[in-house]
Amino acid sequence: MSDKQRNLVIRAITGAFFVVLMVAGILYSCLSMTILFAIITGMTIWEYTGLINQSDKIIVNRFISTAAGVYLYLAFAGYCSGFVSSAAFIPYLLTIVYLFISELYTKNENAINDWAYTMLAQMYIALPLSMTNVLAFLGTNDGSTEYAPILPMSIFIFLWTNDTGAYCSGSLFGKHKLFPRISPGKSWEGSIGGSIFVIIAANLVYFLWASNLENNGTILSTMNITHWIGLGLVVVVFGTWGDLVESLFKRTLGIKDSGNILPGHGGMLDRFDSSLMAIPAATIYLYTITMF
């Protein structure tokens, strides 16, 4: 077996394990989803802060930044599920204040850079991943909260479908570069092909799953097939931007992969780059359609 074939096998095995883990974590229960994404949040911020701290004259408190991000996710999970009140966010705010004040005592050369990269971990990673709770815990007509895994699960279904469709279409028909300065491997043909695949996936999600939830008293009751296709396209557009944002991040740091924790797939940022833009965009989209 050649090295290329071996790498392909490793990538396929890792990818399959990753998909099974994500599907099981989201669908099994609200607790398993909370644990899964709290771990993902922590691992991703830990990886990010490690990369940042390799840069000259930048020092980010790796442990406190990671702990703050994980706590923010857990606070959102508790609040969105109705388990805790909004007071749960106070310790997080105190931690952010600490991260600012602590810079007074570190004697680092460029405090503004340290603050900027510290807050970027929270805004770029912790907050978007926390929005999975907004998607998963839906209010009902009677004022209660219901765990609905279909929305966070569909985001990842659309992302995976887009990646597969874009790769296949780009490999076969790709001629016109989508964003050559940042990611020369992406093409317009691949992006269009991925969108078509996602439209098909949105139809399948609706007819095989979502249509059975139309009378559950949540936002799902108001979503028709057009809304689901719209959701899929939002995920495609912002997922692609998320991929490009992470590519720019890596180019800025001068690295190829964010890590090697996932054999054949790189690091946590490499694996979740698209979702960091797609999840908040999907949240905005879903709350927007409820206004009309």
C-alpha positions in Angstrom: 0.0 0.0 0.0 1.4 3.4 -1.0 1.7 6.3 1.3 -1.1 8.1 -0.5 -3.4 5.1 -0.2 -2.5 4.7 3.5 -3.3 8.3 4.2 -6.6 8.0 2.4 -7.5 5.0 4.5 -6.5 6.8 7.7 -8.5 9.9 6.6 -11.6 7.7 5.9 -11.4 5.9 9.2 -11.0 9.1 11.2 -13.8 10.8 9.2 -16.2 7.9 9.9 -15.4 7.9 13.6 -15.8 11.6 13.8 -19.3 11.5 12.1 -20.5 8.6 14.3 -19.3 10.5 17.4 -21.0 13.7 16.3 -24.3 12.0 15.4 -24.4 9.9 18.5 -23.6 12.9 20.8 -26.2 15.1 19.3 -29.0 12.6 18.9 -28.7 10.6 22.1 -29.7 13.2 24.6 -29.3 16.9 25.5 -26.7 15.9 28.1 -24.6 14.0 25.6 -24.7 17.0 23.3 -23.7 19.4 26.0 -20.8 17.2 27.1 -19.7 16.7 23.5 -19.6 20.3 22.5 -18.1 21.4 25.8 -15.2 19.1 25.1 -15.0 20.4 21.5 -15.0 24.0 22.7 -12.3 23.3 25.2 -10.1 21.4 22.7 -10.5 24.0 20.0 -9.6 27.0 22.2 -6.7 25.1 23.7 -5.4 24.4 20.2 -6.0 28.0 19.2 -4.2 29.5 22.2 -1.3 27.1 21.7 -0.9 28.4 18.1 -1.1 32.0 19.2 1.4 31.6 21.9 4.0 30.4 19.3 3.9 33.9 17.8 6.4 36.5 18.8 5.5 39.0 21.6 2.0 37.5 22.1 1.0 35.8 25.3 -2.5 34.4 25.9 -3.5 32.8 29.2 -4.1 29.4 27.8 -5.8 27.8 30.8 -8.1 30.7 31.8 -9.1 31.3 28.2 -10.0 27.7 27.7 -11.9 27.4 31.0 -13.8 30.6 30.2 -14.8 29.3 26.8 -16.0 26.0 28.2 -17.9 27.8 31.0 -19.6 30.1 28.4 -20.8 27.0 26.5 -22.1 25.3 29.7 -23.8 28.6 30.8 -25.6 28.8 27.5 -26.6 25.1 27.8 -28.0 25.7 31.3 -29.8 28.9 30.4 -31.3 27.7 27.1 -32.5 24.5 28.6 -34.2 26.4 31.4 -32.1 24.7 34.0 -30.4 27.9 35.3 -31.1 31.6 35.3 -29.2 34.3 33.5 -27.1 34.8 36.6 -25.1 31.8 35.4 -23.2 34.2 33.0 -21.8 36.4 35.9 -18.8 34.1 36.6 -18.0 34.3 32.9 -18.1 38.1 32.9 -15.8 38.1 36.0 -13.4 35.9 34.1 -13.3 38.2 31.2 -12.6 41.2 33.5 -9.8 39.2 35.1 -8.2 38.5 31.7 -8.2 42.3 31.0 -6.9 43.3 34.5 -4.3 40.5 34.7 -2.4 42.1 31.7 -1.4 45.0 34.1 0.8 42.6 36.0 2.3 40.4 33.2 4.7 43.1 31.9 4.1 41.9 28.3 5.4 44.1 25.5 2.1 44.5 23.7 -1.0 44.3 25.9 -3.4 45.2 23.1 -2.3 42.2 21.0 -2.7 40.0 24.1 -6.2 41.3 24.7 -7.2 41.1 21.1 -6.1 37.4 20.7 -7.6 36.5 24.0 -11.0 38.0 23.1 -10.8 36.4 19.6 -10.9 33.0 21.3 -14.2 33.9 22.9 -15.8 35.6 19.9 -14.5 33.3 17.2 -14.8 29.9 19.0 -16.7 29.9 22.3 -19.6 32.1 21.3 -20.4 30.4 17.9 -20.2 26.9 19.4 -22.4 28.1 22.3 -25.1 28.9 19.7 -25.7 25.2 19.3 -27.7 25.4 22.5 -29.9 28.2 21.0 -30.7 25.9 18.1 -31.2 22.7 20.2 -33.4 24.0 23.0 -36.6 25.5 21.6 -39.4 27.2 23.3 -42.9 25.7 22.9 -46.3 27.4 22.8 -47.0 26.5 26.4 -43.8 28.2 27.6 -41.8 25.1 28.2 -38.5 24.1 26.5 -38.0 21.1 24.3 -34.7 19.5 23.2 -34.8 19.4 19.3 -31.6 17.8 18.0 -32.8 18.2 14.4 -31.5 21.8 14.0 -27.9 21.3 15.2 -27.7 18.0 13.5 -29.0 19.4 10.2 -26.3 22.1 10.3 -23.6 19.5 10.3 -25.4 17.3 7.7 -25.4 20.3 5.4 -21.8 21.1 6.1 -20.7 17.6 5.5 -22.8 17.4 2.3 -21.4 20.6 1.1 -17.8 19.5 1.6 -18.4 16.2 -0.2 -20.4 17.8 -3.1 -17.9 20.7 -3.5 -15.0 18.2 -3.5 -16.6 16.0 -6.1 -17.8 18.8 -8.3 -14.6 20.8 -8.0 -12.5 17.7 -8.9 -14.6 17.0 -12.0 -15.5 20.5 -13.3 -13.4 23.0 -11.3 -11.8 25.7 -13.5 -12.7 29.1 -12.0 -11.0 29.8 -8.6 -13.4 31.0 -5.9 -10.8 32.8 -3.7 -7.3 32.1 -5.1 -5.5 34.5 -2.6 -6.7 32.5 0.4 -7.6 29.0 -0.8 -6.5 28.2 -4.3 -8.1 24.8 -4.2 -11.7 26.0 -4.1 -13.6 26.7 -7.3 -16.9 28.3 -8.2 -17.9 25.0 -9.8 -17.3 23.1 -6.6 -19.2 25.7 -4.6 -22.2 25.5 -6.9 -22.1 21.7 -6.9 -21.9 21.6 -3.1 -25.0 23.9 -3.0 -27.0 21.6 -5.2 -26.1 18.6 -3.0 -27.2 20.6 0.0 -30.5 21.5 -1.6 -31.1 17.8 -2.1 -30.1 17.1 1.5 -32.5 19.8 2.8 -35.3 18.1 1.0 -34.4 14.8 2.5 -34.1 16.2 6.0 -37.5 17.9 5.6 -39.5 14.9 4.2 -37.8 12.2 6.2 -37.6 14.0 9.6 -38.7 17.6 9.9 -42.2 17.1 8.4 -43.0 14.8 11.3 -42.3 17.7 13.8 -44.7 20.3 12.3 -47.1 20.1 15.2 -44.6 20.1 18.2 -45.3 23.7 19.1 -41.8 25.1 18.4 -40.3 27.0 15.6 -40.1 23.8 13.7 -43.9 24.0 13.3 -43.5 27.1 11.1 -40.7 25.8 8.9 -41.7 24.5 5.4 -39.5 23.1 2.7 -38.6 26.6 1.5 -37.3 27.5 4.9 -35.2 24.3 5.1 -33.7 24.9 1.7 -32.9 28.5 2.8 -31.3 27.1 5.9 -29.1 24.8 3.8 -28.0 27.6 1.5 -27.2 29.9 4.5 -25.0 27.0 5.9 -23.3 26.7 2.5 -22.4 30.4 2.1 -21.3 31.0 5.7 -19.7 27.6 6.0 -17.5 28.5 3.0 -16.7 31.8 4.5 -15.8 30.1 7.7 -13.4 27.8 5.9 -11.8 30.8 4.2 -11.5 32.7 7.5 -9.6 29.8 9.1 -7.4 29.6 6.0 -6.6 33.3 6.4 -5.9 32.7 10.1 -3.4 29.9 9.2 -1.7 31.9 6.5 -1.3 34.8 8.9 0.4 32.4 11.4 2.4 30.7 8.6 1.1 27.1 9.3 -0.5 24.5 7.1 -2.7 22.6 9.6 -4.0 23.9 13.0 -3.0 20.6 14.6 -2.7 16.9 14.1 -5.2 15.5 16.7 -7.4 14.1 13.9 -5.2 12.0 11.6 -5.8 12.9 8.0 -8.0 15.9 9.0 -5.6 18.2 10.9 -6.6 19.9 14.1 -9.8 21.0 15.7 -9.9 24.3 14.0 -9.5 22.5 10.6 -12.4 20.3 11.4 -14.8 22.9 12.8 -13.8 26.0 10.8 -17.0 26.0 8.7 -19.3 25.5 11.6 -17.8 28.6 13.4 -19.5 30.8 10.9 -22.4 28.6 9.9 -23.9 28.0 13.4 -24.4 31.7 14.3 -25.6 32.5 10.7 -28.1 29.7 11.0 -29.3 31.0 14.4 -29.8 34.5 12.9 -31.6 33.0 9.9 -34.0 30.9 12.0 -34.9 33.8 14.3 -35.4 36.1 11.3 -37.9 33.8 9.6 -40.0 33.8 12.8 -40.5 37.6 12.3 -42.3 37.2 9.0 
